[in-house]
Amino acid sequence: DELLRRGYYVVALDRWFFGKTLQDDVNLKTIEADERLYDPDILRGVDAVIDLASLSNDPAGELDPVKTWSINYLGRLRTAVLAKRMGVRRYILSSSCSVYGFRDDIANEDSQPNPLTTYAKANLYAERDILPLADRDFAPMAFRIATVYGYGGTRRMRFDLVVNAMVRDAVTKGKIMIMRDGTQWRPFVHVRDVAAAFAEALERPEDLIRGRVFNLGSDDQNYQIRELADRITSALGIRAEYEWYGSPDTRSYRVSFERLRREFRFEPRYRVEDGAREIAEAIRSGKVDPNDPRSITVSWYKSLIAQGVMV
């Protein structure tokens, strides 16, 4: 929607495992294809590629690690190589702050990565093999995205993201699930800010982005998970019971977004409290179904596999 609003002609290529949820638009073309197999001619005449293709979180990435490597690493590397060959000028990789894994200090783009999951490792390998493809005619870059939250008007909501899940449970069950012991750190960013940053990357000078990595988020949205729950209940003006589950999280990282602000000249507009209120309103108004089985990525993939769908 953000790209269409800015006047771009968009070609969306996907397997559509979660349904064809994009809005119809004269400037939007949809293609059903696999990133690992599509006809390279699809890229003919394309100015820029925004590569979002992946099994999109840690639990989904562990369902079948071989598939995760084939899609999240090899599939995206294939697209980058083909894009360069077909004369595409820009390639934007959707990576993740999860590459930082666990650390006590605040990570920046020059910090040593410490990926702990298949999903995080595949992101890092994609970065390492795609960014060196840069030359004067091809400008690849990567955004390491903070944990995303928010509604944003989508037809398919995700409730396997921590802010979104906390809001859903607070509104529908009067409780919030917190993975022990709640002291783990995460950076957060609203989905609208992510979309805006990707759109801005199409308009920045090529020399700014060529072969570079930018963390995508904001310094003031690094939160410990227990503090996050407190912020959400405060924003919603409700009392919710906290329920602890699981073993202590092995992932904990705080991230600096100074490069994004200083060099890329972009700062997120939305905060967790904004996202919490809009999600709650979307649930209460019926815009979003909190029980939609497609809203939990790993569960939906498991159901597709059980039906014989080849991921």
HELIX and SHEET records of a PDB file:
HELIX    1   1 GLU A    2  ARG A    5  1                                   4    
HELIX    2   2 PRO A   40  LEU A   43  5                                   4    
HELIX    3   3 ASP A   58  LEU A   63  1                                   6    
HELIX    4   4 PRO A   65  THR A   68  1                                   4    
HELIX    5   5 TRP A   69  GLY A   75  3                                   7    
HELIX    6   6 ARG A   76  ARG A   85  1                                  10    
HELIX    7   7 CYS A   97  TYR A  100  5                                   4    
HELIX    8   8 THR A  118  ILE A  130  1                                  13    
HELIX    9   9 LEU A  131  LEU A  133  5                                   3    
HELIX   10  10 VAL A  162  LYS A  173  1                                  12    
HELIX   11  11 VAL A  191  ALA A  201  1                                  11    
HELIX   12  12 GLU A  206  ILE A  209  1                                   4    
HELIX   13  13 ASP A  219  GLN A  221  5                                   3    
HELIX   14  14 ILE A  225  LEU A  236  1                                  12    
HELIX   15  15 GLU A  258  ARG A  262  1                                   5    
HELIX   16  16 VAL A  272  SER A  285  1                                  14    
HELIX   17  17 PRO A  293  SER A  295  5                                   3    
HELIX   18  18 THR A  297  ALA A  306  1                                  10    
SHEET    1   A 2 VAL A  10  ASP A  14  0                                        
SHEET    2   A 2 LEU A  28  GLU A  32  1                                        
SHEET    1   B 4 ALA A  48  ASP A  51  0                                        
SHEET    2   B 4 ARG A  90  SER A  96  1                                        
SHEET    3   B 4 ALA A 139  ILE A 145  1                                        
SHEET    4   B 4 ARG A 212  LEU A 216  1                                        
SHEET    1   C 2 PHE A 102  ALA A 107  0                                        
SHEET    2   C 2 SER A 252  VAL A 255  1                                        
SHEET    1   D 3 THR A 147  TYR A 149  0                                        
SHEET    2   D 3 TRP A 185  HIS A 190  1                                        
SHEET    3   D 3 ASN A 222  GLN A 224 -1                                        
SHEET    1   E 2 LYS A 175  MET A 179  0                                        
SHEET    2   E 2 GLU A 241  TYR A 245  1                                        
END                                                                             
